[in-house]
Amino acid sequence: MPNLPPYIAPAKFDDAEAALAQVRAIHTGSTEHLRSALQRFVAGADDGQHVRACYPFVRVRTDTVARADSRLSYGFVAGPGTYETTLTRPDLFGDYYLEQFRLLLANHGVPLEIGTSTQPIPVHFSLAADDYLEGSLDAERRLRMRDLFDLPDLTTMDDGIANGTHEPAPGAPQPLALFTAARVDYSLQRLRHYCGSAPEHFQNFVLFTNYQFYIDEFIKLGHALMADAAAPYDAFVEPGNVVTLRGSAGGSGTAPARLPQMPAYHLVRPGANGITMVNIGVGPANAKTITDHVAVLRPQCWLMLGHCAGLSVSQQLGDYVLAHAYMREDRVLDADLPPWVPLPALAEVQLALEQAVADVTQLAGYELKRILRTGTVVSIDNRNWELLPEPGPSRRFSQSRAVALDMESATIAANGFRFRVPYGTLLCVSDKPLHGEIKLPGMADTFYRERVDQHLRIGMRAAELLRHERPGALHSRKLRSFAEVAFQ
């Protein structure tokens, strides 16, 4: 018999706060049980008994398709039946769970069932951020650990639900959320690794960039805001969880000896409604990797800000491109989201980005067209595409009416569509290889000085505008399938 914590049987709740409290109790009891057992194991104890604790779950049973508000894009189940998902980290997702619980109760008028699932918590996911217990084990003890504790099981954390390929076993509940608890925990660990900061610091509005220059400006602006007593942000967080509070002289925490692969920086507002910026580097593989993991945080929106090749002869270096369509030649998501799937432009995001360009540049109407063009953006997996022998891909680009090319934007938009995260892209033309204008050192330096700060401020302004949108409007129904999960 495994060593289990006290079992908490399923119970019904008509109150969202009480349901969340039960989730907290189950998750806390389970993780404390695992951590205590692991501490004893690290200290040398071994009674040969397998240690196990399981995630909490929430379940909804309904016998009607009726719901309170058909205008919503989430917060309701697709039809009669039983729906269920495992839950994790109520300390991090408490507000999110509370909103989902309230919507389900309001839309269906049936109680929520909260209880202990049969899905084991991998012992690695029970550790606190500053726990490094396993590091002191030798190779033999680490191997023995596999016999005594549940380790991550990748078969329980695939993306079949998000991809629309999940088929529940006969008699099994339908999914209630895009991600199982184990999948969420796995991504939280990956975010720490790739971004160098705790998931708790990530904000609801995420800016991705493919150049360090944008991060340099974001850091400079972050510290300037912390020196301003009237700034709308409470803290600025850098890799290593270095936290600078507004009005403080310096930051707490220790900067890492070297930056992580995709460092993240956070301007923090109450309710996580600030801005996170991540330097994803170059290429569609990085773009997919980071959005695979940020998606579990259920952000309100993510935007791509970066450089691109201008494909139109009429474009100038420094012009902006607002993507209203994407030509996907990145290939990294073809198995998860087939290339024939269209990626719709989201009206609220498009309007916010265009308004942000107008606000920052002080241009409007016909004059705004001098520096801003809306069109199709190509994302490709070959950085040296222009060196391919003729006719190469340029004919396809022309036939698709593409006006800009990069390596990340379509991937980020596609994963936004796939994971139901509102998305948008605003790029800045840094070269025109089809027209003989390639990046040269002096020209590039001038371009970066003149455009990066303005482009960043446009992205931040767009995030501010989107923050004032009603979440139900921002999370468009066009992102939801006809057999959709209930959780946002």
C-alpha positions in Angstrom: 0.0 0.0 0.0 1.4 3.5 -0.9 1.9 6.1 1.8 -0.9 8.6 1.2 -2.1 11.8 2.9 -5.6 11.8 4.5 -8.1 11.3 1.8 -10.6 14.2 1.1 -13.7 12.9 -0.5 -15.6 14.8 -3.2 -18.0 17.4 -1.9 -20.5 19.7 -3.6 -20.2 23.5 -3.4 -22.6 26.2 -4.4 -20.2 29.0 -3.4 -17.0 29.7 -5.5 -15.0 30.9 -2.5 -15.8 27.7 -0.5 -14.9 25.6 -3.5 -11.6 27.3 -3.9 -10.8 26.9 -0.2 -11.4 23.1 -0.6 -9.0 23.1 -3.6 -6.4 24.9 -1.4 -6.8 22.4 1.4 -6.3 19.4 -0.8 -3.4 20.8 -2.7 -1.6 22.0 0.4 -2.1 18.7 2.2 -0.8 16.7 -0.8 2.3 18.8 -1.5 3.2 19.0 2.2 2.9 15.2 2.4 5.3 14.8 -0.6 7.8 17.4 0.6 7.9 15.9 4.1 8.6 12.4 2.7 11.2 13.7 0.3 13.0 15.5 3.2 13.1 12.3 5.1 14.4 10.4 2.1 17.2 13.0 1.5 18.1 12.6 5.2 18.6 8.9 4.6 15.3 7.3 5.6 13.9 4.5 3.3 11.2 2.2 4.6 10.5 0.9 1.1 7.0 2.3 0.9 5.9 4.2 -2.2 4.9 7.8 -1.4 2.0 9.2 -3.3 -0.3 12.3 -3.2 -2.8 13.4 -5.8 -4.1 16.6 -7.3 -7.4 18.2 -6.5 -10.1 18.1 -9.1 -13.2 20.1 -10.0 -16.2 18.4 -11.7 -19.4 19.7 -13.2 -22.5 17.6 -14.1 -25.3 19.1 -16.2 -28.2 17.7 -18.2 -29.0 20.7 -20.4 -27.4 22.8 -23.0 -29.0 26.0 -21.6 -26.8 28.6 -20.0 -27.3 32.1 -18.6 -25.3 34.2 -21.1 -24.8 33.0 -24.7 -22.6 36.1 -25.4 -19.7 34.6 -23.4 -16.8 32.9 -25.0 -16.0 30.8 -21.9 -17.4 29.9 -18.6 -19.8 27.2 -19.7 -19.7 23.6 -20.8 -20.6 22.5 -24.4 -23.6 20.3 -23.5 -25.1 17.8 -21.2 -22.6 15.5 -19.4 -19.8 15.3 -16.9 -16.8 17.6 -17.1 -13.7 17.5 -15.0 -10.1 18.8 -14.7 -7.3 18.5 -12.2 -6.1 21.7 -10.5 -2.7 23.0 -9.2 -1.1 25.9 -7.5 -4.1 27.6 -6.0 -1.7 30.1 -4.5 -0.8 31.2 -8.1 -4.1 30.6 -9.9 -6.6 31.4 -7.1 -8.1 34.5 -8.7 -8.3 32.7 -12.1 -10.0 29.6 -10.5 -12.4 31.8 -8.6 -13.6 33.5 -11.8 -14.0 30.1 -13.6 -16.0 28.7 -10.7 -18.3 31.7 -10.5 -19.0 31.6 -14.2 -19.8 27.9 -14.1 -22.1 28.3 -11.1 -23.9 31.3 -12.7 -24.2 29.7 -16.2 -25.4 26.2 -15.1 -27.0 26.5 -11.7 -25.5 23.2 -10.6 -23.0 22.7 -7.7 -19.3 22.2 -8.3 -17.7 19.0 -7.0 -14.3 19.3 -5.4 -12.3 16.3 -4.3 -9.0 14.4 -4.5 -8.3 13.0 -8.0 -6.5 9.8 -8.9 -3.8 11.8 -10.8 -0.5 11.6 -8.8 1.5 14.8 -8.2 5.1 14.2 -9.4 7.4 14.9 -6.4 9.3 17.5 -8.4 6.2 19.6 -8.7 5.7 19.6 -4.9 8.9 21.6 -4.2 8.8 25.3 -3.3 10.8 27.7 -5.5 13.8 27.6 -3.1 13.8 23.9 -2.5 16.8 22.0 -3.9 16.6 18.8 -1.9 17.4 16.5 -4.7 20.8 18.2 -5.4 22.4 16.5 -2.4 21.6 12.9 -3.6 24.2 10.7 -5.2 23.4 8.8 -8.4 22.3 5.6 -6.5 19.9 7.5 -4.3 18.5 9.4 -7.2 17.8 6.1 -8.9 16.2 4.8 -5.8 14.0 7.8 -5.7 12.2 6.6 -8.9 11.0 3.6 -6.9 9.6 5.5 -4.0 8.0 8.6 -5.6 5.9 9.5 -8.6 8.0 11.2 -11.3 6.6 13.3 -14.2 4.6 11.2 -16.6 4.6 12.8 -20.1 1.6 10.7 -21.1 -0.6 12.8 -18.7 0.5 16.2 -20.0 0.2 16.2 -23.8 -1.7 19.0 -25.7 -4.5 16.8 -27.1 -7.2 18.9 -25.5 -5.9 22.2 -27.0 -5.3 20.6 -30.3 -8.8 19.2 -30.5 -7.5 15.6 -30.8 -8.3 14.4 -27.2 -10.8 11.5 -27.1 -11.9 10.6 -23.5 -12.1 6.9 -22.7 -15.7 5.5 -22.7 -17.5 6.7 -19.6 -14.7 9.2 -18.7 -15.5 12.9 -18.0 -15.1 15.5 -20.8 -12.2 18.0 -20.1 -13.1 21.2 -18.3 -9.8 23.0 -19.1 -7.2 23.1 -21.8 -4.4 21.9 -19.5 -4.2 19.2 -16.8 -2.6 20.1 -13.5 0.5 18.1 -14.4 0.9 20.0 -17.7 0.6 23.3 -15.9 3.2 22.3 -13.3 5.5 21.1 -16.1 5.3 24.5 -17.8 5.8 26.4 -14.6 9.1 24.6 -14.1 10.1 25.3 -17.7 9.4 29.1 -17.3 11.7 29.2 -14.3 14.4 27.5 -16.4 14.0 29.5 -19.7 13.1 32.9 -18.2 15.0 33.0 -14.9 12.1 34.3 -12.9 9.3 32.7 -10.8 5.9 32.3 -12.5 4.4 34.5 -9.8 6.0 37.5 -11.5 4.5 37.0 -14.9 1.9 39.6 -15.9 -1.3 39.3 -17.9 0.0 41.3 -20.9 3.1 39.8 -22.5 5.4 41.3 -25.0 7.7 39.0 -27.0 10.7 40.4 -28.9 13.5 38.9 -31.0 16.2 41.5 -30.1 18.0 42.4 -26.9 17.8 46.1 -27.8 14.2 46.1 -26.8 15.0 44.5 -23.5 17.7 47.1 -22.8 15.1 49.8 -23.3 12.6 48.0 -21.2 15.1 47.7 -18.4 16.0 51.4 -18.6 12.3 52.3 -18.7 11.5 49.9 -15.8 14.1 51.5 -13.5 13.0 55.0 -14.5 9.4 54.1 -13.6 10.5 52.7 -10.2 12.1 56.1 -9.5 8.7 57.9 -10.2 6.4 58.0 -7.2 3.4 58.5 -9.5 4.2 55.5 -11.8 1.3 53.1 -12.4 3.5 50.1 -11.7 4.4 48.7 -8.2 7.6 46.8 -9.0 10.1 45.9 -11.6 11.4 42.3 -11.7 14.5 41.0 -13.5 16.0 37.5 -13.9 17.0 36.0 -10.7 13.8 37.4 -9.1 15.6 40.7 -8.5 12.7 42.9 -7.4 12.9 46.7 -7.4 9.9 48.3 -5.7 8.6 51.7 -6.7 10.4 54.3 -4.6 13.2 52.0 -3.4 16.9 52.6 -3.9 17.8 49.1 -5.1 16.5 45.7 -5.8 16.2 42.6 -3.6 17.4 39.2 -4.9 20.5 38.0 -6.7 21.1 38.5 -10.4 22.1 35.2 -12.1 25.8 34.8 -13.1 24.6 34.5 -16.7 21.3 35.3 -18.3 18.9 32.4 -19.1 18.0 31.4 -22.6 14.9 33.6 -22.8 15.1 36.2 -20.0 11.8 37.7 -18.8 11.3 41.1 -17.2 8.1 42.2 -15.4 6.5 45.6 -14.7 4.1 44.6 -12.0 0.6 45.9 -11.3 -2.0 44.7 -8.8 -3.9 41.6 -10.1 -0.9 40.8 -12.4 -2.3 43.4 -14.8 1.1 44.8 -15.7 3.5 43.9 -18.6 6.0 41.1 -19.0 8.6 41.3 -21.7 10.5 38.2 -22.9 13.5 38.1 -25.3 12.7 34.9 -27.2 15.8 35.2 -29.4 15.6 34.2 -33.1 13.6 31.5 -34.7 10.3 29.7 -34.7 11.5 26.9 -32.3 12.1 29.4 -29.6 8.8 31.1 -30.3 6.9 27.9 -29.9 8.8 26.8 -26.8 8.1 29.9 -24.8 4.4 30.3 -25.9 3.8 26.6 -25.1 4.7 27.4 -21.5 3.4 31.0 -21.0 0.0 29.7 -22.2 -0.6 27.8 -19.0 -0.6 31.2 -17.1 -3.7 32.2 -19.2 -2.6 35.7 -20.0 -5.1 38.2 -21.3 -3.0 38.9 -24.4 0.4 38.5 -26.0 2.0 40.7 -28.6 5.0 40.3 -30.8 7.3 43.3 -31.2 10.4 42.8 -33.4 12.3 43.5 -36.5 11.3 42.2 -40.0 12.4 42.3 -43.6 10.2 44.7 -45.6 9.0 43.0 -48.8 7.3 46.0 -50.5 9.4 48.5 -52.5 7.4 51.4 -51.1 8.4 50.6 -47.5 11.1 52.5 -45.7 13.5 51.4 -43.0 11.8 52.1 -39.7 8.2 51.7 -41.0 5.8 49.6 -38.9 3.8 46.6 -40.1 0.6 45.6 -38.3 -0.1 42.0 -39.2 -3.6 41.2 -40.2 -2.8 37.8 -41.7 0.0 35.3 -41.4 1.7 33.1 -44.0 3.1 30.1 -42.0 6.4 28.8 -43.4 7.8 28.2 -39.9 6.7 24.6 -39.9 7.2 24.0 -36.1 3.4 23.8 -35.4 2.3 21.9 -38.5 1.7 18.7 -36.5 -0.3 20.6 -33.8 -2.1 23.2 -35.9 -2.3 22.2 -39.6 -1.2 25.0 -42.0 -4.7 25.1 -43.6 -6.1 26.5 -40.3 -6.7 30.3 -40.8 -5.5 32.7 -38.1 -8.0 35.4 -37.7 -7.0 39.0 -36.9 -8.6 40.0 -33.5 -10.4 43.3 -33.9 -9.7 44.6 -30.3 -6.0 43.8 -30.6 -5.7 45.4 -34.1 -7.4 48.6 -33.0 -5.3 48.9 -29.8 -2.0 48.5 -31.8 -3.1 51.0 -34.4 -4.2 53.5 -31.7 -1.0 52.9 -29.9 1.1 53.8 -33.0 -1.0 57.0 -33.4 -0.7 57.9 -29.7 3.1 57.6 -29.6 4.0 59.0 -33.0 1.3 61.7 -32.8 0.2 60.9 -36.4 -3.4 60.2 -37.4 -5.5 59.4 -40.4 -3.8 59.6 -43.8 -0.6 60.7 -42.3 -0.4 57.6 -40.2 -0.1 55.6 -43.4 3.3 57.1 -44.1 4.8 54.9 -41.4 2.2 52.1 -40.7 1.1 49.4 -43.1 -1.3 46.6 -42.5 -0.7 43.4 -44.3 0.3 39.8 -44.4 3.4 38.7 -42.5 5.4 35.7 -43.5 7.3 33.7 -40.8 9.9 31.3 -42.2 12.3 28.7 -40.7 15.2 29.6 -42.9 17.1 32.7 -41.8 18.9 32.9 -45.1 15.9 32.5 -47.3 17.1 35.3 -49.7 20.0 33.1 -50.7 17.9 30.3 -52.1 18.2 29.8 -55.8 15.6 31.4 -58.1 12.7 31.5 -58.2 13.0 30.8 -54.4 10.1 31.7 -52.1 9.7 35.4 -53.3 7.1 34.4 -55.9 4.9 32.9 -53.1 5.4 35.9 -51.0 4.2 38.2 -53.8 1.2 36.0 -54.6 0.2 36.0 -50.9 0.4 39.9 -50.8 2.9 39.6 -48.0 4.6 42.9 -46.9 7.0 41.7 -44.2 8.9 38.6 -43.2 10.3 37.4 -39.9 10.9 34.0 -38.1 8.6 34.2 -35.1 5.4 36.2 -35.5 3.2 33.5 -37.2 4.4 31.0 -34.6 3.3 33.2 -31.8 0.0 34.0 -33.4 -0.6 30.3 -34.2 0.1 29.3 -30.6 -2.2 32.1 -29.4 -5.0 30.7 -31.6 -4.2 27.2 -30.5 -4.2 28.0 -26.8 -7.0 30.6 -27.0 -4.7 33.5 -26.0 -5.5 36.8 -27.8 -2.5 37.8 -30.0 -1.2 40.5 -32.2 1.9 41.6 -34.1 3.6 44.9 -34.7 6.9 44.7 -36.5 9.5 47.3 -37.6 11.2 47.1 -41.0 15.0 46.9 -40.4 16.1 45.8 -43.9 14.7 45.1 -47.4 16.8 42.3 -48.9 14.6 41.9 -52.0 15.4 45.5 -52.9 19.1 45.6 -52.1 18.8 47.3 -48.7 20.6 45.0 -46.2 21.7 45.7 -42.7 25.1 47.5 -42.5 26.8 48.3 -39.1 26.5 52.1 -39.2 23.0 52.1 -40.7 21.8 49.4 -38.1 23.2 51.4 -35.2 21.3 54.5 -36.3 18.1 52.6 -36.9 18.2 51.0 -33.5 18.7 54.3 -31.7 15.9 55.9 -33.5 13.3 53.2 -33.5 13.6 50.7 -30.7 12.5 53.1 -27.9 9.5 54.3 -29.9 8.5 50.8 -30.9 8.7 49.6 -27.3 6.5 52.5 -26.1 4.0 51.6 -28.7 3.8 48.0 -27.5 3.4 49.2 -23.9 0.7 51.7 -24.9 -1.2 48.9 -26.7 -1.0 46.8 -23.5 -2.4 49.7 -21.5 -5.3 50.1 -23.9 -6.0 46.4 -23.9 -6.0 46.3 -20.1 -9.1 48.5 -20.2 -11.0 46.1 -22.5 -13.6 43.9 -20.9 -11.9 40.4 -20.7 -15.0 38.8 -22.3 -14.6 41.1 -25.3 -10.8 40.5 -25.6 -11.2 36.7 -25.4 -13.1 36.6 -28.7 -15.5 33.8 -29.5 -13.6 33.3 -32.8 -10.8 31.7 -30.7 -13.2 29.0 -29.3 -14.2 25.8 -31.0 -17.8 24.4 -31.1 -16.9 21.8 -28.5 -14.9 24.1 -26.2 -13.7 23.7 -22.7 -15.3 25.9 -20.1 -12.1 27.4 -18.5 -10.8 30.6 -20.2 
